[in-house]
Each structure stands twice: as C-alpha cells, then as structure tokens.
Amino acid sequence: MAEPEFNMTGVRIERWLRSLTRAGQVVIRDGRLALLTSYGTEIDSAPIQTVQAHKPLFAARDRALATLNGHRYSLTLDAPELFLKAVRSARPPHA
C-alpha cells in the first residue's frame, strides 16, 4: 500500500502567541509530518506516530492544534478536518 501523502498550503502556523508564518505549508510524506514556512524552510517535523493533532474545543472553526517534539503549534487551515483525517490515515495500524 502506498504511503499516504498530504499537502496543504496557505497555513498560518503559530507557537504560543508568536506567528511563525502566515502562508506556511503542512506536509505528510514518508511517515513524517513537516511544518514549513512560505519559503519552504522547515519549522519542525516529526514521525507521524509521535504527532498529536486535534481540534480545540473553544476555538475558531478553522483551527487545529498539533504537537511535534513537545512543541504545540496552532494551525489555521481552510479545512482542518482534512488535516486531522490525513494524520489519522497516515498512522500505521495498531499491531
């Protein structure tokens, strides 16, 4: 089975109250999730098994939270449901 891939551009990526990029990119490739700036520079990446991603309860509808390497990022996306679904489907099945 081919490795699931996901790529979304135009993502605002924040860490705490600091905006890291307004038009970043989220990529899932080869079992890793990567957060990239608008210039393609890597902000952070981690194996998909270690990534925690969810929709916050009390936040705007276009937000998702992702934790990579112990760092929590707030992602503002056009379709956060697609991102969360991609993270779930990219994980290997439980053994």
PDB file of N, CA, C and O in Angstrom:
ATOM      1  N   MET A   1       0.845  -1.171   0.000  1.00  0.00           N
ATOM      2  CA  MET A   1       0.000   0.000   0.000  1.00  0.00           C
ATOM      3  C   MET A   1       0.895   1.241   0.000  1.00  0.00           C
ATOM      4  O   MET A   1       1.869   1.306   0.750  1.00  0.00           O
ATOM      5  N   ALA A   2       0.571   2.204  -0.825  1.00  0.00           N
ATOM      6  CA  ALA A   2       1.383   3.420  -0.926  1.00  0.00           C
ATOM      7  C   ALA A   2       1.225   4.274   0.327  1.00  0.00           C
ATOM      8  O   ALA A   2       0.175   4.293   0.970  1.00  0.00           O
ATOM      9  N   GLU A   3       2.292   4.969   0.641  1.00  0.00           N
ATOM     10  CA  GLU A   3       2.295   5.869   1.803  1.00  0.00           C
ATOM     11  C   GLU A   3       1.331   7.027   1.555  1.00  0.00           C
ATOM     12  O   GLU A   3       1.419   7.676   0.512  1.00  0.00           O
ATOM     13  N   PRO A   4       0.413   7.305   2.482  1.00  0.00           N
ATOM     14  CA  PRO A   4      -0.486   8.451   2.294  1.00  0.00           C
ATOM     15  C   PRO A   4       0.304   9.752   2.288  1.00  0.00           C
ATOM     16  O   PRO A   4       1.250   9.926   3.057  1.00  0.00           O
ATOM     17  N   GLU A   5      -0.094  10.644   1.423  1.00  0.00           N
ATOM     18  CA  GLU A   5       0.557  11.952   1.366  1.00  0.00           C
ATOM     19  C   GLU A   5      -0.493  13.033   1.535  1.00  0.00           C
ATOM     20  O   GLU A   5      -1.649  12.872   1.144  1.00  0.00           O
ATOM     21  N   PHE A   6      -0.071  14.122   2.119  1.00  0.00           N
ATOM     22  CA  PHE A   6      -0.956  15.262   2.349  1.00  0.00           C
ATOM     23  C   PHE A   6      -0.126  16.518   2.207  1.00  0.00           C
ATOM     24  O   PHE A   6       1.014  16.574   2.666  1.00  0.00           O
ATOM     25  N   ASN A   7      -0.700  17.530   1.568  1.00  0.00           N
ATOM     26  CA  ASN A   7      -0.006  18.792   1.384  1.00  0.00           C
ATOM     27  C   ASN A   7      -1.039  19.909   1.395  1.00  0.00           C
ATOM     28  O   ASN A   7      -1.951  19.917   0.568  1.00  0.00           O
ATOM     29  N   MET A   8      -0.905  20.839   2.312  1.00  0.00           N
ATOM     30  CA  MET A   8      -1.813  21.985   2.369  1.00  0.00           C
ATOM     31  C   MET A   8      -0.974  23.250   2.492  1.00  0.00           C
ATOM     32  O   MET A   8      -0.092  23.344   3.345  1.00  0.00           O
ATOM     33  N   THR A   9      -1.256  24.212   1.637  1.00  0.00           N
ATOM     34  CA  THR A   9      -0.536  25.482   1.650  1.00  0.00           C
ATOM     35  C   THR A   9      -1.444  26.579   2.195  1.00  0.00           C
ATOM     36  O   THR A   9      -2.646  26.375   2.366  1.00  0.00           O
ATOM     37  N   GLY A  10      -0.863  27.729   2.461  1.00  0.00           N
ATOM     38  CA  GLY A  10      -1.623  28.862   2.978  1.00  0.00           C
ATOM     39  C   GLY A  10      -2.014  28.692   4.432  1.00  0.00           C
ATOM     40  O   GLY A  10      -3.043  29.214   4.861  1.00  0.00           O
ATOM     41  N   VAL A  11      -1.209  27.969   5.197  1.00  0.00           N
ATOM     42  CA  VAL A  11      -1.499  27.662   6.595  1.00  0.00           C
ATOM     43  C   VAL A  11      -0.793  28.665   7.500  1.00  0.00           C
ATOM     44  O   VAL A  11       0.415  28.872   7.382  1.00  0.00           O
ATOM     45  N   ARG A  12      -1.541  29.281   8.394  1.00  0.00           N
ATOM     46  CA  ARG A  12      -0.932  30.145   9.411  1.00  0.00           C
ATOM     47  C   ARG A  12      -0.464  29.242  10.549  1.00  0.00           C
ATOM     48  O   ARG A  12      -1.253  28.485  11.113  1.00  0.00           O
ATOM     49  N   ILE A  13       0.814  29.326  10.880  1.00  0.00           N
ATOM     50  CA  ILE A  13       1.406  28.486  11.922  1.00  0.00           C
ATOM     51  C   ILE A  13       1.882  29.394  13.050  1.00  0.00           C
ATOM     52  O   ILE A  13       2.680  30.308  12.841  1.00  0.00           O
ATOM     53  N   GLU A  14       1.370  29.120  14.260  1.00  0.00           N
ATOM     54  CA  GLU A  14       1.727  29.922  15.436  1.00  0.00           C
ATOM     55  C   GLU A  14       2.215  28.993  16.542  1.00  0.00           C
ATOM     56  O   GLU A  14       1.810  27.836  16.646  1.00  0.00           O
ATOM     57  N   ARG A  15       3.089  29.542  17.352  1.00  0.00           N
ATOM     58  CA  ARG A  15       3.553  28.842  18.549  1.00  0.00           C
ATOM     59  C   ARG A  15       3.389  29.823  19.686  1.00  0.00           C
ATOM     60  O   ARG A  15       4.029  30.875  19.713  1.00  0.00           O
ATOM     61  N   TRP A  16       2.528  29.472  20.627  1.00  0.00           N
ATOM     62  CA  TRP A  16       2.085  30.377  21.678  1.00  0.00           C
ATOM     63  C   TRP A  16       1.447  31.582  21.023  1.00  0.00           C
ATOM     64  O   TRP A  16       0.515  31.408  20.238  1.00  0.00           O
ATOM     65  N   LEU A  17       1.882  32.761  21.294  1.00  0.00           N
ATOM     66  CA  LEU A  17       1.286  33.947  20.677  1.00  0.00           C
ATOM     67  C   LEU A  17       2.129  34.477  19.529  1.00  0.00           C
ATOM     68  O   LEU A  17       1.857  35.556  19.004  1.00  0.00           O
ATOM     69  N   ARG A  18       3.136  33.734  19.141  1.00  0.00           N
ATOM     70  CA  ARG A  18       4.059  34.170  18.095  1.00  0.00           C
ATOM     71  C   ARG A  18       3.702  33.523  16.760  1.00  0.00           C
ATOM     72  O   ARG A  18       3.656  32.298  16.651  1.00  0.00           O
ATOM     73  N   SER A  19       3.454  34.339  15.759  1.00  0.00           N
ATOM     74  CA  SER A  19       3.185  33.830  14.427  1.00  0.00           C
ATOM     75  C   SER A  19       4.508  33.471  13.758  1.00  0.00           C
ATOM     76  O   SER A  19       5.399  34.312  13.643  1.00  0.00           O
ATOM     77  N   LEU A  20       4.634  32.224  13.318  1.00  0.00           N
ATOM     78  CA  LEU A  20       5.850  31.776  12.656  1.00  0.00           C
ATOM     79  C   LEU A  20       5.771  31.985  11.146  1.00  0.00           C
ATOM     80  O   LEU A  20       6.781  32.268  10.502  1.00  0.00           O
ATOM     81  N   THR A  21       4.573  31.846  10.586  1.00  0.00           N
ATOM     82  CA  THR A  21       4.349  32.118   9.169  1.00  0.00           C
ATOM     83  C   THR A  21       2.856  32.290   8.927  1.00  0.00           C
ATOM     84  O   THR A  21       2.033  31.657   9.587  1.00  0.00           O
ATOM     85  N   ARG A  22       2.520  33.141   7.987  1.00  0.00           N
ATOM     86  CA  ARG A  22       1.115  33.368   7.643  1.00  0.00           C
ATOM     87  C   ARG A  22       0.672  32.527   6.457  1.00  0.00           C
ATOM     88  O   ARG A  22      -0.526  32.322   6.260  1.00  0.00           O
ATOM     89  N   ALA A  23       1.600  32.046   5.680  1.00  0.00           N
ATOM     90  CA  ALA A  23       1.271  31.265   4.484  1.00  0.00           C
ATOM     91  C   ALA A  23       2.165  30.034   4.407  1.00  0.00           C
ATOM     92  O   ALA A  23       2.815  29.783   3.392  1.00  0.00           O
ATOM     93  N   GLY A  24       2.187  29.278   5.487  1.00  0.00           N
ATOM     94  CA  GLY A  24       3.052  28.114   5.554  1.00  0.00           C
ATOM     95  C   GLY A  24       2.468  26.902   4.860  1.00  0.00           C
ATOM     96  O   GLY A  24       1.492  26.988   4.116  1.00  0.00           O
ATOM     97  N   GLN A  25       3.095  25.776   5.127  1.00  0.00           N
ATOM     98  CA  GLN A  25       2.718  24.543   4.452  1.00  0.00           C
ATOM     99  C   GLN A  25       2.792  23.390   5.449  1.00  0.00           C
ATOM    100  O   GLN A  25       3.716  23.319   6.260  1.00  0.00           O
ATOM    101  N   VAL A  26       1.812  22.488   5.383  1.00  0.00           N
ATOM    102  CA  VAL A  26       1.809  21.267   6.177  1.00  0.00           C
ATOM    103  C   VAL A  26       1.945  20.107   5.200  1.00  0.00           C
ATOM    104  O   VAL A  26       1.157  19.979   4.263  1.00  0.00           O
ATOM    105  N   VAL A  27       2.952  19.259   5.426  1.00  0.00           N
ATOM    106  CA  VAL A  27       3.220  18.148   4.505  1.00  0.00           C
ATOM    107  C   VAL A  27       3.341  16.854   5.305  1.00  0.00           C
ATOM    108  O   VAL A  27       4.032  16.799   6.323  1.00  0.00           O
ATOM    109  N   ILE A  28       2.654  15.811   4.825  1.00  0.00           N
ATOM    110  CA  ILE A  28       2.843  14.466   5.364  1.00  0.00           C
ATOM    111  C   ILE A  28       3.421  13.636   4.231  1.00  0.00           C
ATOM    112  O   ILE A  28       2.792  13.441   3.191  1.00  0.00           O
ATOM    113  N   ARG A  29       4.641  13.151   4.460  1.00  0.00           N
ATOM    114  CA  ARG A  29       5.338  12.378   3.427  1.00  0.00           C
ATOM    115  C   ARG A  29       6.290  11.394   4.099  1.00  0.00           C
ATOM    116  O   ARG A  29       6.985  11.744   5.053  1.00  0.00           O
ATOM    117  N   ASP A  30       6.316  10.188   3.606  1.00  0.00           N
ATOM    118  CA  ASP A  30       7.223   9.146   4.094  1.00  0.00           C
ATOM    119  C   ASP A  30       7.132   8.943   5.604  1.00  0.00           C
ATOM    120  O   ASP A  30       8.148   8.746   6.271  1.00  0.00           O
ATOM    121  N   GLY A  31       5.916   8.992   6.139  1.00  0.00           N
ATOM    122  CA  GLY A  31       5.718   8.734   7.561  1.00  0.00           C
ATOM    123  C   GLY A  31       6.110   9.872   8.474  1.00  0.00           C
ATOM    124  O   GLY A  31       6.248   9.664   9.679  1.00  0.00           O
ATOM    125  N   ARG A  32       6.295  11.074   7.940  1.00  0.00           N
ATOM    126  CA  ARG A  32       6.667  12.246   8.740  1.00  0.00           C
ATOM    127  C   ARG A  32       5.720  13.400   8.455  1.00  0.00           C
ATOM    128  O   ARG A  32       5.258  13.568   7.326  1.00  0.00           O
ATOM    129  N   LEU A  33       5.434  14.185   9.466  1.00  0.00           N
ATOM    130  CA  LEU A  33       4.684  15.419   9.307  1.00  0.00           C
ATOM    131  C   LEU A  33       5.672  16.563   9.426  1.00  0.00           C
ATOM    132  O   LEU A  33       6.463  16.609  10.368  1.00  0.00           O
ATOM    133  N   ALA A  34       5.631  17.485   8.480  1.00  0.00           N
ATOM    134  CA  ALA A  34       6.545  18.624   8.486  1.00  0.00           C
ATOM    135  C   ALA A  34       5.749  19.917   8.394  1.00  0.00           C
ATOM    136  O   ALA A  34       4.786  20.016   7.634  1.00  0.00           O
ATOM    137  N   LEU A  35       6.164  20.905   9.178  1.00  0.00           N
ATOM    138  CA  LEU A  35       5.625  22.259   9.096  1.00  0.00           C
ATOM    139  C   LEU A  35       6.680  23.119   8.423  1.00  0.00           C
ATOM    140  O   LEU A  35       7.823  23.180   8.876  1.00  0.00           O
ATOM    141  N   LEU A  36       6.296  23.785   7.340  1.00  0.00           N
ATOM    142  CA  LEU A  36       7.240  24.571   6.556  1.00  0.00           C
ATOM    143  C   LEU A  36       6.792  26.024   6.470  1.00  0.00           C
ATOM    144  O   LEU A  36       5.599  26.320   6.530  1.00  0.00           O
ATOM    145  N   THR A  37       7.765  26.934   6.329  1.00  0.00           N
ATOM    146  CA  THR A  37       7.445  28.335   6.100  1.00  0.00           C
ATOM    147  C   THR A  37       6.997  28.514   4.655  1.00  0.00           C
ATOM    148  O   THR A  37       7.015  27.565   3.871  1.00  0.00           O
ATOM    149  N   SER A  38       6.601  29.721   4.310  1.00  0.00           N
ATOM    150  CA  SER A  38       6.193  30.003   2.934  1.00  0.00           C
ATOM    151  C   SER A  38       7.356  29.880   1.961  1.00  0.00           C
ATOM    152  O   SER A  38       7.145  29.732   0.757  1.00  0.00           O
ATOM    153  N   TYR A  39       8.575  29.939   2.469  1.00  0.00           N
ATOM    154  CA  TYR A  39       9.767  29.786   1.632  1.00  0.00           C
ATOM    155  C   TYR A  39      10.253  28.340   1.557  1.00  0.00           C
ATOM    156  O   TYR A  39      11.232  28.050   0.870  1.00  0.00           O
ATOM    157  N   GLY A  40       9.574  27.429   2.262  1.00  0.00           N
ATOM    158  CA  GLY A  40       9.956  26.025   2.237  1.00  0.00           C
ATOM    159  C   GLY A  40      10.935  25.625   3.317  1.00  0.00           C
ATOM    160  O   GLY A  40      11.371  24.474   3.351  1.00  0.00           O
ATOM    161  N   THR A  41      11.298  26.548   4.206  1.00  0.00           N
ATOM    162  CA  THR A  41      12.196  26.233   5.319  1.00  0.00           C
ATOM    163  C   THR A  41      11.426  25.453   6.377  1.00  0.00           C
ATOM    164  O   THR A  41      10.298  25.808   6.718  1.00  0.00           O
ATOM    165  N   GLU A  42      12.030  24.405   6.890  1.00  0.00           N
ATOM    166  CA  GLU A  42      11.362  23.576   7.884  1.00  0.00           C
ATOM    167  C   GLU A  42      11.300  24.264   9.236  1.00  0.00           C
ATOM    168  O   GLU A  42      12.317  24.713   9.765  1.00  0.00           O
ATOM    169  N   ILE A  43      10.097  24.343   9.788  1.00  0.00           N
ATOM    170  CA  ILE A  43       9.897  24.866  11.144  1.00  0.00           C
ATOM    171  C   ILE A  43      10.101  23.728  12.140  1.00  0.00           C
ATOM    172  O   ILE A  43      10.826  23.870  13.124  1.00  0.00           O
ATOM    173  N   ASP A  44       9.451  22.600  11.868  1.00  0.00           N
ATOM    174  CA  ASP A  44       9.552  21.428  12.731  1.00  0.00           C
ATOM    175  C   ASP A  44       9.034  20.226  11.950  1.00  0.00           C
ATOM    176  O   ASP A  44       8.230  20.370  11.029  1.00  0.00           O
ATOM    177  N   SER A  45       9.502  19.043  12.326  1.00  0.00           N
ATOM    178  CA  SER A  45       8.984  17.813  11.733  1.00  0.00           C
ATOM    179  C   SER A  45       9.157  16.684  12.733  1.00  0.00           C
ATOM    180  O   SER A  45      10.014  16.734  13.615  1.00  0.00           O
ATOM    181  N   ALA A  46       8.322  15.664  12.574  1.00  0.00           N
ATOM    182  CA  ALA A  46       8.364  14.523  13.482  1.00  0.00           C
ATOM    183  C   ALA A  46       7.729  13.323  12.801  1.00  0.00           C
ATOM    184  O   ALA A  46       6.930  13.477  11.877  1.00  0.00           O
ATOM    185  N   PRO A  47       8.088  12.116  13.259  1.00  0.00           N
ATOM    186  CA  PRO A  47       7.405  10.920  12.744  1.00  0.00           C
ATOM    187  C   PRO A  47       5.916  11.012  13.071  1.00  0.00           C
ATOM    188  O   PRO A  47       5.534  11.458  14.154  1.00  0.00           O
ATOM    189  N   ILE A  48       5.093  10.591  12.135  1.00  0.00           N
ATOM    190  CA  ILE A  48       3.650  10.740  12.282  1.00  0.00           C
ATOM    191  C   ILE A  48       3.112  10.004  13.514  1.00  0.00           C
ATOM    192  O   ILE A  48       2.099  10.413  14.081  1.00  0.00           O
ATOM    193  N   GLN A  49       3.788   8.911  13.939  1.00  0.00           N
ATOM    194  CA  GLN A  49       3.343   8.165  15.118  1.00  0.00           C
ATOM    195  C   GLN A  49       3.443   8.994  16.387  1.00  0.00           C
ATOM    196  O   GLN A  49       2.689   8.761  17.332  1.00  0.00           O
ATOM    197  N   THR A  50       4.357   9.954  16.430  1.00  0.00           N
ATOM    198  CA  THR A  50       4.567  10.746  17.636  1.00  0.00           C
ATOM    199  C   THR A  50       3.781  12.054  17.636  1.00  0.00           C
ATOM    200  O   THR A  50       3.759  12.764  18.642  1.00  0.00           O
ATOM    201  N   VAL A  51       3.136  12.379  16.516  1.00  0.00           N
ATOM    202  CA  VAL A  51       2.401  13.640  16.399  1.00  0.00           C
ATOM    203  C   VAL A  51       1.034  13.509  17.047  1.00  0.00           C
ATOM    204  O   VAL A  51       0.320  12.531  16.824  1.00  0.00           O
ATOM    205  N   GLN A  52       0.678  14.497  17.845  1.00  0.00           N
ATOM    206  CA  GLN A  52      -0.670  14.589  18.400  1.00  0.00           C
ATOM    207  C   GLN A  52      -1.366  15.737  17.697  1.00  0.00           C
ATOM    208  O   GLN A  52      -0.833  16.845  17.633  1.00  0.00           O
ATOM    209  N   ALA A  53      -2.556  15.479  17.167  1.00  0.00           N
ATOM    210  CA  ALA A  53      -3.311  16.520  16.468  1.00  0.00           C
ATOM    211  C   ALA A  53      -4.772  16.421  16.862  1.00  0.00           C
ATOM    212  O   ALA A  53      -5.336  15.329  16.936  1.00  0.00           O
ATOM    213  N   HIS A  54      -5.381  17.575  17.114  1.00  0.00           N
ATOM    214  CA  HIS A  54      -6.797  17.599  17.460  1.00  0.00           C
ATOM    215  C   HIS A  54      -7.386  18.976  17.195  1.00  0.00           C
ATOM    216  O   HIS A  54      -6.671  19.947  16.952  1.00  0.00           O
ATOM    217  N   LYS A  55      -8.683  19.029  17.248  1.00  0.00           N
ATOM    218  CA  LYS A  55      -9.416  20.286  17.087  1.00  0.00           C
ATOM    219  C   LYS A  55      -9.701  20.814  18.480  1.00  0.00           C
ATOM    220  O   LYS A  55     -10.266  20.095  19.303  1.00  0.00           O
ATOM    221  N   PRO A  56      -9.323  22.054  18.765  1.00  0.00           N
ATOM    222  CA  PRO A  56      -9.592  22.611  20.101  1.00  0.00           C
ATOM    223  C   PRO A  56     -11.090  22.826  20.295  1.00  0.00           C
ATOM    224  O   PRO A  56     -11.816  23.135  19.350  1.00  0.00           O
ATOM    225  N   LEU A  57     -11.535  22.658  21.536  1.00  0.00           N
ATOM    226  CA  LEU A  57     -12.965  22.801  21.838  1.00  0.00           C
ATOM    227  C   LEU A  57     -13.470  24.229  21.654  1.00  0.00           C
ATOM    228  O   LEU A  57     -14.505  24.451  21.026  1.00  0.00           O
ATOM    229  N   PHE A  58     -12.745  25.182  22.195  1.00  0.00           N
ATOM    230  CA  PHE A  58     -13.211  26.564  22.181  1.00  0.00           C
ATOM    231  C   PHE A  58     -12.303  27.424  21.315  1.00  0.00           C
ATOM    232  O   PHE A  58     -11.559  28.265  21.821  1.00  0.00           O
ATOM    233  N   ALA A  59     -12.368  27.211  20.025  1.00  0.00           N
ATOM    234  CA  ALA A  59     -11.548  27.990  19.096  1.00  0.00           C
ATOM    235  C   ALA A  59     -12.323  28.145  17.792  1.00  0.00           C
ATOM    236  O   ALA A  59     -13.374  27.534  17.600  1.00  0.00           O
ATOM    237  N   ALA A  60     -11.795  28.956  16.922  1.00  0.00           N
ATOM    238  CA  ALA A  60     -12.430  29.165  15.626  1.00  0.00           C
ATOM    239  C   ALA A  60     -12.497  27.845  14.858  1.00  0.00           C
ATOM    240  O   ALA A  60     -11.710  26.930  15.099  1.00  0.00           O
ATOM    241  N   ARG A  61     -13.439  27.766  13.943  1.00  0.00           N
ATOM    242  CA  ARG A  61     -13.658  26.530  13.186  1.00  0.00           C
ATOM    243  C   ARG A  61     -12.501  26.162  12.276  1.00  0.00           C
ATOM    244  O   ARG A  61     -12.367  25.007  11.872  1.00  0.00           O
ATOM    245  N   ASP A  62     -11.665  27.136  11.951  1.00  0.00           N
ATOM    246  CA  ASP A  62     -10.566  26.869  11.019  1.00  0.00           C
ATOM    247  C   ASP A  62      -9.261  26.539  11.732  1.00  0.00           C
ATOM    248  O   ASP A  62      -8.198  26.595  11.113  1.00  0.00           O
ATOM    249  N   ARG A  63      -9.312  26.200  13.008  1.00  0.00           N
ATOM    250  CA  ARG A  63      -8.104  25.926  13.794  1.00  0.00           C
ATOM    251  C   ARG A  63      -7.927  24.452  14.096  1.00  0.00           C
ATOM    252  O   ARG A  63      -8.898  23.706  14.228  1.00  0.00           O
ATOM    253  N   ALA A  64      -6.671  24.044  14.202  1.00  0.00           N
ATOM    254  CA  ALA A  64      -6.288  22.720  14.681  1.00  0.00           C
ATOM    255  C   ALA A  64      -5.016  22.899  15.494  1.00  0.00           C
ATOM    256  O   ALA A  64      -4.249  23.833  15.262  1.00  0.00           O
ATOM    257  N   LEU A  65      -4.798  22.013  16.435  1.00  0.00           N
ATOM    258  CA  LEU A  65      -3.582  22.026  17.236  1.00  0.00           C
ATOM    259  C   LEU A  65      -2.763  20.784  16.903  1.00  0.00           C
ATOM    260  O   LEU A  65      -3.307  19.693  16.733  1.00  0.00           O
ATOM    261  N   ALA A  66      -1.470  20.963  16.814  1.00  0.00           N
ATOM    262  CA  ALA A  66      -0.567  19.840  16.552  1.00  0.00           C
ATOM    263  C   ALA A  66       0.619  19.947  17.502  1.00  0.00           C
ATOM    264  O   ALA A  66       1.174  21.028  17.695  1.00  0.00           O
ATOM    265  N   THR A  67       0.998  18.833  18.085  1.00  0.00           N
ATOM    266  CA  THR A  67       2.159  18.775  18.967  1.00  0.00           C
ATOM    267  C   THR A  67       3.220  17.913  18.300  1.00  0.00           C
ATOM    268  O   THR A  67       3.016  16.728  18.040  1.00  0.00           O
ATOM    269  N   LEU A  68       4.370  18.549  18.030  1.00  0.00           N
ATOM    270  CA  LEU A  68       5.508  17.874  17.410  1.00  0.00           C
ATOM    271  C   LEU A  68       6.714  18.076  18.313  1.00  0.00           C
ATOM    272  O   LEU A  68       7.039  19.209  18.666  1.00  0.00           O
ATOM    273  N   ASN A  69       7.372  17.006  18.685  1.00  0.00           N
ATOM    274  CA  ASN A  69       8.592  17.076  19.503  1.00  0.00           C
ATOM    275  C   ASN A  69       8.389  17.901  20.773  1.00  0.00           C
ATOM    276  O   ASN A  69       9.297  18.613  21.203  1.00  0.00           O
ATOM    277  N   GLY A  70       7.212  17.809  21.368  1.00  0.00           N
ATOM    278  CA  GLY A  70       6.926  18.534  22.598  1.00  0.00           C
ATOM    279  C   GLY A  70       6.554  19.989  22.412  1.00  0.00           C
ATOM    280  O   GLY A  70       6.319  20.688  23.398  1.00  0.00           O
ATOM    281  N   HIS A  71       6.493  20.468  21.182  1.00  0.00           N
ATOM    282  CA  HIS A  71       6.121  21.855  20.899  1.00  0.00           C
ATOM    283  C   HIS A  71       4.706  21.883  20.335  1.00  0.00           C
ATOM    284  O   HIS A  71       4.390  21.147  19.400  1.00  0.00           O
ATOM    285  N   ARG A  72       3.855  22.738  20.906  1.00  0.00           N
ATOM    286  CA  ARG A  72       2.469  22.844  20.458  1.00  0.00           C
ATOM    287  C   ARG A  72       2.339  23.975  19.448  1.00  0.00           C
ATOM    288  O   ARG A  72       2.763  25.104  19.698  1.00  0.00           O
ATOM    289  N   TYR A  73       1.748  23.653  18.308  1.00  0.00           N
ATOM    290  CA  TYR A  73       1.537  24.616  17.241  1.00  0.00           C
ATOM    291  C   TYR A  73       0.051  24.779  16.988  1.00  0.00           C
ATOM    292  O   TYR A  73      -0.703  23.806  16.988  1.00  0.00           O
ATOM    293  N   SER A  74      -0.361  26.018  16.773  1.00  0.00           N
ATOM    294  CA  SER A  74      -1.719  26.314  16.370  1.00  0.00           C
ATOM    295  C   SER A  74      -1.715  26.528  14.864  1.00  0.00           C
ATOM    296  O   SER A  74      -0.956  27.345  14.343  1.00  0.00           O
ATOM    297  N   LEU A  75      -2.571  25.786  14.172  1.00  0.00           N
ATOM    298  CA  LEU A  75      -2.631  25.841  12.719  1.00  0.00           C
ATOM    299  C   LEU A  75      -3.983  26.412  12.298  1.00  0.00           C
ATOM    300  O   LEU A  75      -5.029  25.927  12.732  1.00  0.00           O
ATOM    301  N   THR A  76      -3.960  27.424  11.468  1.00  0.00           N
ATOM    302  CA  THR A  76      -5.181  27.974  10.902  1.00  0.00           C
ATOM    303  C   THR A  76      -5.234  27.521   9.446  1.00  0.00           C
ATOM    304  O   THR A  76      -4.430  27.947   8.616  1.00  0.00           O
ATOM    305  N   LEU A  77      -6.210  26.637   9.152  1.00  0.00           N
ATOM    306  CA  LEU A  77      -6.298  25.999   7.840  1.00  0.00           C
ATOM    307  C   LEU A  77      -7.670  26.246   7.225  1.00  0.00           C
ATOM    308  O   LEU A  77      -8.629  26.567   7.927  1.00  0.00           O
ATOM    309  N   ASP A  78      -7.748  26.094   5.922  1.00  0.00           N
ATOM    310  CA  ASP A  78      -9.040  26.181   5.245  1.00  0.00           C
ATOM    311  C   ASP A  78      -9.946  25.018   5.640  1.00  0.00           C
ATOM    312  O   ASP A  78     -11.154  25.195   5.794  1.00  0.00           O
ATOM    313  N   ALA A  79      -9.372  23.846   5.801  1.00  0.00           N
ATOM    314  CA  ALA A  79     -10.141  22.640   6.121  1.00  0.00           C
ATOM    315  C   ALA A  79      -9.405  21.813   7.171  1.00  0.00           C
ATOM    316  O   ALA A  79      -8.701  20.865   6.824  1.00  0.00           O
ATOM    317  N   PRO A  80      -9.559  22.160   8.456  1.00  0.00           N
ATOM    318  CA  PRO A  80      -8.842  21.411   9.490  1.00  0.00           C
ATOM    319  C   PRO A  80      -9.262  19.947   9.566  1.00  0.00           C
ATOM    320  O   PRO A  80      -8.474  19.100   9.987  1.00  0.00           O
ATOM    321  N   GLU A  81     -10.506  19.636   9.158  1.00  0.00           N
ATOM    322  CA  GLU A  81     -10.961  18.249   9.187  1.00  0.00           C
ATOM    323  C   GLU A  81     -10.121  17.380   8.253  1.00  0.00           C
ATOM    324  O   GLU A  81      -9.812  16.233   8.576  1.00  0.00           O
ATOM    325  N   LEU A  82      -9.753  17.930   7.094  1.00  0.00           N
ATOM    326  CA  LEU A  82      -8.915  17.183   6.152  1.00  0.00           C
ATOM    327  C   LEU A  82      -7.539  16.903   6.742  1.00  0.00           C
ATOM    328  O   LEU A  82      -6.992  15.814   6.566  1.00  0.00           O
ATOM    329  N   PHE A  83      -6.982  17.889   7.444  1.00  0.00           N
ATOM    330  CA  PHE A  83      -5.684  17.714   8.094  1.00  0.00           C
ATOM    331  C   PHE A  83      -5.756  16.609   9.146  1.00  0.00           C
ATOM    332  O   PHE A  83      -4.903  15.722   9.177  1.00  0.00           O
ATOM    333  N   LEU A  84      -6.769  16.662  10.004  1.00  0.00           N
ATOM    334  CA  LEU A  84      -6.902  15.663  11.061  1.00  0.00           C
ATOM    335  C   LEU A  84      -7.129  14.265  10.474  1.00  0.00           C
ATOM    336  O   LEU A  84      -6.580  13.284  10.976  1.00  0.00           O
ATOM    337  N   LYS A  85      -7.922  14.178   9.431  1.00  0.00           N
ATOM    338  CA  LYS A  85      -8.156  12.897   8.767  1.00  0.00           C
ATOM    339  C   LYS A  85      -6.863  12.360   8.148  1.00  0.00           C
ATOM    340  O   LYS A  85      -6.595  11.160   8.212  1.00  0.00           O
ATOM    341  N   ALA A  86      -6.064  13.244   7.550  1.00  0.00           N
ATOM    342  CA  ALA A  86      -4.796  12.835   6.939  1.00  0.00           C
ATOM    343  C   ALA A  86      -3.827  12.313   7.997  1.00  0.00           C
ATOM    344  O   ALA A  86      -3.121  11.333   7.759  1.00  0.00           O
ATOM    345  N   VAL A  87      -3.788  12.957   9.157  1.00  0.00           N
ATOM    346  CA  VAL A  87      -2.905  12.497  10.243  1.00  0.00           C
ATOM    347  C   VAL A  87      -3.340  11.105  10.707  1.00  0.00           C
ATOM    348  O   VAL A  87      -2.504  10.222  10.902  1.00  0.00           O
ATOM    349  N   ARG A  88      -4.646  10.915  10.883  1.00  0.00           N
ATOM    350  CA  ARG A  88      -5.145   9.597  11.316  1.00  0.00           C
ATOM    351  C   ARG A  88      -4.857   8.516  10.286  1.00  0.00           C
ATOM    352  O   ARG A  88      -4.449   7.410  10.641  1.00  0.00           O
ATOM    353  N   SER A  89      -5.066   8.827   9.018  1.00  0.00           N
ATOM    354  CA  SER A  89      -4.889   7.804   7.989  1.00  0.00           C
ATOM    355  C   SER A  89      -3.416   7.517   7.692  1.00  0.00           C
ATOM    356  O   SER A  89      -3.093   6.445   7.179  1.00  0.00           O
ATOM    357  N   ALA A  90      -2.526   8.447   8.002  1.00  0.00           N
ATOM    358  CA  ALA A  90      -1.097   8.235   7.743  1.00  0.00           C
ATOM    359  C   ALA A  90      -0.446   7.372   8.811  1.00  0.00           C
ATOM    360  O   ALA A  90       0.638   6.830   8.592  1.00  0.00           O
ATOM    361  N   ARG A  91      -1.090   7.238   9.962  1.00  0.00           N
ATOM    362  CA  ARG A  91      -0.536   6.406  11.035  1.00  0.00           C
ATOM    363  C   ARG A  91      -0.653   4.939  10.681  1.00  0.00           C
ATOM    364  O   ARG A  91      -1.650   4.514  10.097  1.00  0.00           O
ATOM    365  N   PRO A  92       0.362   4.162  11.031  1.00  0.00           N
ATOM    366  CA  PRO A  92       0.266   2.714  10.763  1.00  0.00           C
ATOM    367  C   PRO A  92      -0.791   2.094  11.659  1.00  0.00           C
ATOM    368  O   PRO A  92      -1.026   2.588  12.762  1.00  0.00           O
ATOM    369  N   PRO A  93      -1.437   1.014  11.208  1.00  0.00           N
ATOM    370  CA  PRO A  93      -2.432   0.343  12.041  1.00  0.00           C
ATOM    371  C   PRO A  93      -1.788  -0.229  13.295  1.00  0.00           C
ATOM    372  O   PRO A  93      -0.612  -0.593  13.302  1.00  0.00           O
ATOM    373  N   HIS A  94      -2.587  -0.300  14.356  1.00  0.00           N
ATOM    374  CA  HIS A  94      -2.067  -0.850  15.617  1.00  0.00           C
ATOM    375  C   HIS A  94      -1.769  -2.327  15.461  1.00  0.00           C
ATOM    376  O   HIS A  94      -2.537  -3.078  14.861  1.00  0.00           O
ATOM    377  N   ALA A  95      -0.640  -2.723  16.012  1.00  0.00           N
ATOM    378  CA  ALA A  95      -0.230  -4.135  15.895  1.00  0.00           C
ATOM    379  C   ALA A  95      -0.793  -4.948  17.032  1.00  0.00           C
ATOM    380  O   ALA A  95      -0.558  -6.154  17.104  1.00  0.00           O
TER     381      ALA A  95
END
